[in-house]
């Protein structure tokens, strides 16, 4: 398994976000003036942005729940014949 040579800095992550991500529901003038909100790490219900500000994740694992539900619903029920 390859490992990263160095961790990306907050400025690197913000620049990558602005250069490569589409922000369809965002005020683009404010985005470029204030910079993006990039979540850099998480632990439990808490996440931190690249500036070190802590947030509580209000909808953790929603993607995992959706894919688990889709996987479960595609399998036959144990009671079905």
ABEGO torsion letter per residue (X at the ends): XBBBABBBBAAAAAAAAAAABBBAABBAAAAAAAEBBBBABBBEABBBBAAGBBBBBABBGAAAAAAAAAAAAABBBAABX
